[in-house]
Each structure stands twice: as structure tokens, then as C-alpha cells.
Amino acid sequence: MTINVTRSSMPDFDEYQAEIKDLWQSHWLTNNGSKHRELEQQLLEYLDVPALCLFTNGHLALENVLSALNLGGEVITTPFTFISTSNAIVRNGLSPVFCDINPTDYTIDVNKIEALITEKTSAIVPVHVYGNICDVAAIAEIADKYDLKVIYDAAHAFGVTTNANGIGQYGDASMFSFHATKVFNTIEGGAISCSDKTLRDKLEILKNFGLSADDAPYVGTNGKMNEFQAAMGLCNLRHVDAEIAKRKRVAERYNEQLENVPGIRISKGQPGVKSNYSYYPVLFDHYHKNRDEVFEELKLNGINARKYFYPLISDFSAYSNKHKSEVTPVARYIADRVLTLPMYASLGADEVDRICEIIKQ
Ligand SMILES: *Cc1c(COP(=O)(O)O)cnc(C)c1O
């Protein structure tokens, strides 16, 4: 039996069917329908954020919030992320400036941000990685000092809290992804959380072509979440706490098997942070086999791990003419050695054991 790196969460078919049934009465399929409104309310509470704007996917959410904040010039981010992060920056006519990551939790190295700030810098887009969070306090201090906006890519951080605060409370805005492969999914979907209600209102207009009543104050796009996506979200949200609890057990099983293996480095979590166990990253650092050999060995046994994030964004051909991955040596080191192992709620203890056996043999 093949084990994939992830397996999308789905409610029972009957539950989804019951949830979408009234759409056959209302014939209201998109444009802020009742499922959309209900999901938004429930997520405001679940994510513990002041304001939320739902989108058809996380990427468009990020593109639109960068546009809404009227940024210019340069934006500091990291190359150790999904390509969506820097694509959203470039597609807004902004230049990404890549900052290195720290080798402990793989988020932006806050000690290296200030050296990259120029007169052209308008924002920082840090990325919460694998369910680990950035140093939000240090980033807020730098942003205050230089008057920069902070927009978090929180695609990996659904439901994560720090000192019991929802992670979406930090910075000027945070983007969550509800893609099928994420901890919580609406098939495709995403959202922006923010504390500024006028920013939220602007996003509502931007995602609907820039239209507001009889006017179009902005040149917007189409980023609306439809009712079938929202219905999937309403169902999946009922089960998400139970799923995260199961993911935690999977992570603990991996930890037991791998924590004392020389040359294998696992993530231990962060103090005060409630993780969502979205990924299980393992670093092969001076192990007797390298990352690619382990990847191939797992594949031969029907187990699909993922080189994530690899390659670095700065090494993709769309970026490599303007960017050099040499400027972020830690990110490069980690990208060459990291593997995310299969991680999803229904992954069995016996399957985790089999995966670890293959890695250790
Ligand atoms: C998934 C992901 C995105 C994009 O979200 P979509 O909902 O797939 O558009 C952006 N950044 C990171 C880090 C992601 O993992």
C-alpha cells in the first residue's frame, strides 16, 4: 500500500450532502452566500482574530492583501517557503529581498532583517513554517522602528496559538490557506486575518472585481469563495480539533522512533506555542545516508515523502536570474537536507513504525 505525504481531510459523504442540501432550495452558489457567512463567523472565533476575509485560495488572499496595503519597492521575505509567497510579491510589482532563516525552526532569522532594510523597503513577509511560528515580537519591534508593514504567510499555521493568542493576531495581516493538503481545507480556499476593519472592507471589494455599490474604487480581481467550498469548510471545521489531536499522536510516535538517532534532527516544538502538527520535517545532517538517498529508499517502499521546501525559491529559473541562493546559506543548507515525512490524521502507528524502520535500516 502506497503511503502519500498527506491525505486530504474529508467529512463523511452524508455530512457533506446534508450541508449542501439547502443550496438546491436557495440556488445561491457564490457571492457571500449563507455558507460563506456562517464559515466566516465560525473561523473568526476558531482562529481568535478580530477580522477575516475569505478567499477562493490562499495565494489570491496574499496577492490581494499586498495590493490593499499600497506597498512599493522592496519586500523582505525568505526563500524557504512555497513559491506562492514570493510570486504574490512579484505579481504586485514589488521586489522580494531574501533574508536567511534560522537553523532551529526554519523561520526568518530576525537578526539578519535589519541589514537588508533600505529606503525602498516597505514591508516584511515572514513565513510560519511547518506549524512553527516566527519570532513575532522581534519582527514587530523592527517593523515599528522602520515603519514597515508586516504580512505573515500563515498558510501552515491554521489554529496555531502562542501564549493562547491566535497566530493571526500578529502583524498587519496574516494569510491562511485552506488548500486540500492543509490541516483545515475548503478544497481550495484561504483567508486574510487583520485587526484593521477598513483593510478587511477593502479586501471584500478587491476580491469582487473592485466593485462597491455602483462604483469601482479599485481595480480588483475575482477571489471569492463559493458555497460548496464554504460547506466543505463547515464540515471539516467540526472535526479539525480531533484531527489535530491525531496528528499530535503521529508526531509523538515519530519522535519516539527518531529522536535518538545520530544524524537525524527533528523539530521539538516551541515554548508557549500550540502547534497544529501540519508537517513532520526531518533533517538528515551527517547521517550515513543523505536526504535524497532516504527519499529514494522510501519511494522504493511505496512511501512518498516530500522535499519541502526544495529547491529554494531563489533557485527556480523564474527567480535565479535576479537572485542568488548563496546569500541565504542556512536556507540552502536546510533545503538540501530536509524531508517532510507522511503526516495526516489517519496515519497509523504501524505505518509510522514502518516508515521509521526504512529510514533507520
Ligand atoms: C499552501 C501555501 C500557500 C498557497 O496557498 P493556496 O491556498 O494553495 O493558494 C502559500 N504559502 C505557503 C507557505 C503554503 O504552504
The ligand as a MOL file (V3000), in Angstrom:
LIG
                    3D

  0  0  0     0  0            999 V3000
M  V30 BEGIN CTAB
M  V30 COUNTS 15 15 0 0 0
M  V30 BEGIN ATOM
M  V30 1 C -0.2040 26.3820 0.5300 0
M  V30 2 C 0.6820 27.5590 0.6500 0
M  V30 3 C 0.4120 28.7800 0.0130 0
M  V30 4 C -0.6570 28.9400 -1.0190 0
M  V30 5 O -1.9410 28.6660 -0.5910 0
M  V30 6 P -3.0560 28.1460 -1.6230 0
M  V30 7 O -4.2890 28.1030 -0.7720 0
M  V30 8 O -2.6370 26.8010 -2.1340 0
M  V30 9 O -3.1670 29.1430 -2.7170 0
M  V30 10 C 1.2290 29.8610 0.2740 0
M  V30 11 N 2.2720 29.7650 1.1160 0
M  V30 12 C 2.5830 28.6140 1.7430 0
M  V30 13 C 3.7380 28.5790 2.6760 0
M  V30 14 C 1.8110 27.4660 1.5110 0
M  V30 15 O 2.1560 26.3140 2.1050 0
M  V30 END ATOM
M  V30 BEGIN BOND
M  V30 1 1 1 2
M  V30 2 1 2 3
M  V30 3 2 2 14
M  V30 4 1 3 4
M  V30 5 2 3 10
M  V30 6 1 4 5
M  V30 7 1 5 6
M  V30 8 2 6 7
M  V30 9 1 6 8
M  V30 10 1 6 9
M  V30 11 1 10 11
M  V30 12 2 11 12
M  V30 13 1 12 13
M  V30 14 1 12 14
M  V30 15 1 14 15
M  V30 END BOND
M  V30 END CTAB
M  END
